[in-house]
Amino acid sequence: MAKEFTDGNFKDEVITSDKLTVVDFWAEWCGPCRAIGPVIEDLSKEYAGKVNIGKVNVDVNPSISMDYGITSIPAILFFKNGQVVDKLVGAYLIYPVIKIEIPA
């Protein structure tokens, strides 16, 4: 199951993690966000223990969204060693694209 990242746990769960971390920025009212939700869940199961995969609800956690300049959702950020190493915005063929971004 994908983790829930919040303003309160983001530093511990994402920034200080030694694993690649994939963060899906989303909102309840966002149709494309809901469409890729199951993909994020599938990836979290497939990469369990290898890659941290989670979600940030932008309406509930505005600080993180502002810190990373999230202006359009869905937005997926890839973190490694506390730094953003890649970013995808939109819900285009998201499953194959994310799989390319995550090393085997």
N, C-alpha and C positions, 0 to 999 in steps of 0.2 A: 504494500500500500504506500502511496506517495505520502511524504511527510507534510505537515503543515508548518511552514515557516512564518514567524510573526516578528513584529518589531522587537519583541522581548527575547526571542531565541535565535534571531538571524546570525548574530556574531558567533555564537557557540556552534550552531549547526552548519553554517555556510562558510563564514570568513576564516575560521580557525581549522576547518576540516582539512585533512591531508588527502582527501579523495576529490575527484572531479565531482562537482555538484551542479545539477541542472535545476533551474528555478523557473517555474511557470508563473508569470504574473497574470492574474485573471480577475474576473468579477462575476457575480451571480447573474447580472442582467445582460452579460455579453454572450450572444449566441455562438459566435465562433469559439469563444473560450470553452463553452460547454461542449462543443463538438470535439475539441481535442482533449478534453478531460479523460476520456477512456484510454486514449493513447498514452497519456502521462502515467496513468495507473498501470497499463500493460508494461511500459518500460521500467517502472519501479519494481515490478516483479521480476522481469527478465534480468535486470542488473542489480538485484538485491545483494548487498554486501560488497559490491564493486564500485558502484556510483551512487552518490546521494541524489535522490530525485524528490522534489517537493514543489509545493505551490504556495504562493503569496496572494491572498485576497487583497486587492489594492484598495478596496473601500474600507476594510477593517484595519489595514496596516499601511497608512499613508506615508509614514516616515521612510520606509524602505523604498517605496515607489519613487518618492521625491529624490532620495539619495542617488538612485540609479537612472534618473531622468526618464522614467516610464511615462510616456504620453499617449501611447497606443497599445491596446491589448487585443489579443494575447501577445505577450512578449516572453520569450524564453531566453534566459541568460545562462551562460556556462561559466562557472567559476573554477579556478584552479589556483591553489596557494593564495586564496583571499582576493584574487583579481579576476575581473571579467575578461575571459579569453575569446568569447564569441557571443553573438546575439542574433536571434531570429525574431522577426515581428510579423504577425499574421498567421493565418491557419491554412496555409498552402501545403498540400502533400506533406504534412508535418512528420508523419511517422518515418518515412524513408530519410528525410533530411536530418532528423534528430539522430537516427541510427548511424548516419555517416559521421556526425559530429562526436559520437561517443566511441572511443577506441575499444576494440574487442578485448 
